[in-house]
Amino acid sequence: MVPSRSPTAPQPANVLLVEDNPGDARLIAELLSEHRDQFRLESHVERLAEAEKAIQNTDVDLVLLDLSLPDSQGSGTLDRLLAHGRNLPILVLSGMDDESTALRMVHAGAQDYLVKGKFDAALLLRAMRHAIERNGAEQELAREKDLLDALLETMPDRIYFKDRESRFLRINPALARLFKLERLEEAIGRTDFDFFLPEHAEQAFADEQEILLTGKPMVGKVEKETLPDGRIGWALTTKLPLRDRDGRIIGTMGMSRDVTRMKQIEVELAAERNMLRSVIEHIPDPIFVKDAQGRYLLDNAAHCRTLGASGRDEVIGRTSFDFFPPEEAAAFKQDDDRVIASGQPMENHEEYLSDARGNRRWLLTTKAPIFNPETGVVERLVCIRRDITQTKDAEEKLKAANAELSLALSNLKVASEELRTIQLQLIEAEKMKSIGRLAAGVAHEVKNPLAIITMGVEYLEGRHTGDNNDMQILQEIRAAVLRADNVIRGLLDFSVPRQLEVTDENLTKLIGNALRLVRGEMSGEKYKLVTNLPPDLPVLRLDRTKVEQVFVNLITNAIHAMPNGGTLTVRAYAKQLTGMGANVGGMASEAFHAGDQVVVAEVDDTGGGIPEAKLGKIFDPFYTTKPTGKGTGLGLTVTRSIIDLHGGTIEITNRPEGGARATVMFKV
């Protein structure tokens, strides 16, 4: 087996011997050599100056000092060595057996005082050991005192020690500054009654007496401190029992931290919190806070009323599912979860809900997340709702009013257009009357000269001598007179008084008569006639002669529009009116309305149609699209006048497949 190693033996203390007597020095050296396991003579000097150097340059644990040296005598020897001794333990060896000197040396800093010739080896060794031990304890105590002093000096908190009568034993600079003391010692023996008003001093004294009685500390008490100069502060105070080495309570000690600013902030926060709570409580909009599980943590009176609760106790800790139908509560939960997951607020969300009385209300809801400042996780939601039912109702009423106003404006525009149309029609009618009067006058003035010219042509034809040129000229004159006579007849038809001789008529029969009158215009095989004329059309009140003239004019125009032949289609039918055409001639068009029963006649041709630019002029007097000599320009004007007298309408349009269509309509 490997033997165990013994612990390291303690090192012997190094001794400096300051002794000028060779005999004494030899005796001590022999003694130390016998106990070299405890002490080792590091150096021996005979003069004080040498001792001072040795202390500075060698590793010395203990000094044996003779006060009577060649270069120093008496107590001054100790004083000089202490000044250079690095707090080394010094054991004085003197030939003077004087107790007062011994006490003075010990008080000056020596660990012990031994009289030469009166101590043996055991006493010397014991004194040397005790000197080293006491010096170590003193040095440790000095270090602890330095630490305590440094703590008390630099600590911003106010620290103090008191006796059993609450008199100050010691204070630190922080407390001295509070008391406005120039020196710490000025507080010794005084009490809180010397520095504070009775309001605080009495309570502090009572607290300290309680600690002395019970031995229990007072920890973290917030105290209001009132000083005679009017200063008021707040302190966080801890007081403990002060005990001696035997554990007996001999007083109190305490530490106070100035928390005046913190208290002010606390008061300000409390005021702001109370103000915010008051605002939340009295605001008419429901405000509430939920946790991440949807439980109500805070609400106001408006929210309680919305839920039908009599107080907060019925709301706090519960969820929306306790107050709303499941589908509405589920929608709230979905919105809450979305805000919590995204960390983004939901602003001005419109909700249509039932209140506590079952009334449906419109609410404008905003939900905002509240984050944990340490984790950054959304822990709560703050929500505010505003009842916008009246606003929504007003909005709906405004929309209805706007719709009504829009309809009224539309009707006003229609009425304005109708009024403008009627005004134009009245102007046109007045113009036509003027033209009619003019046409009648012209017709009467021109008809007699034409009759004279006609008689002259007939006379000259009777005296014809056989010259073909003369006969050709006479025929041309006759043709010109005939054309002029046709114009005069048209003017007379246009200008005659507008009086009708109406009877119950079948429009199919009248159209058939008109077709027979123009059959000569359709001689040959280049024209094809297609008719669809039901015999059972509703009976109409018509002037037969004038209506036949209308259809003669329309059919003749259709035939003339197809000089190279084509298909003429004539049809008639009854229907319920749904709307009016765009190119309608006649003053009676405004009398027709959707839903009226009407009889319609249409005349279609397959000619070249009418240029779009000329469609608006086809009912004007003397306007024609036919070649010169082929028309007077009065046919459609007269036709429209006749239709107007019957309260009907006439419309001329181009057909998509080619050609034109004339549509005549009478109200049943």
ABEGO torsion letter per residue (X at the ends): XBBBBBBBBBBBBBBBBBBABAAAAAAAAAAAAAAAAABBBABBBABAAAAAAAAAABBBABBBBBABBAABBEAAAAAAAAAAAGGBBBBBBBABBBAAAAAAAAAAGBABBBBBGABBAAAAAAAAAAAAAAAAAAAAAAAAAAAAAAAAAABABBBBBBBAAGBBABBBAAAAAAAGBABAAAABGBBAAAABBAAAAAAAAAAAAAAAAAGBBBBGBBBBBBBAAGBBBBBBBBBBBBBBAAGBBAEBBBBBBBAAAAAAAAAAAAAAAAAAAAAAAABABBBBBBBAAGBBABBBAAAAAAAGBABAAAABGBBAAAABBAAAAAAAAAAAAAAAAAGBBBBGBBBBBBBAAGBBBBBBBBBBBBBBAAAGBBABBBBBBBBAAAAAAAAAAAAAAAAAAAAAAAAAAAAAAAAAAAAAAAAAAAAAAAAAAAAAAAAAAAAAAAAAAAAAAAAAAAABAGBAAAAAAAAAAAAAAAAAAAAAAAAAAAABBBBBBBBBBBAAAAAAAAAAAAAAAABEAABBBBBBBBAABBBBBBBAAAAAAAAAAAAAAAAAABAAEEBBBBBBBBBBBABBBABBBEAAAAABBBGBBBBBBBBBBABAEBBAAAAAAAABBGBBABBBGABAGAAAAAAAAAAAAAGBBBBBBBBAAEEBBBBBBBBX
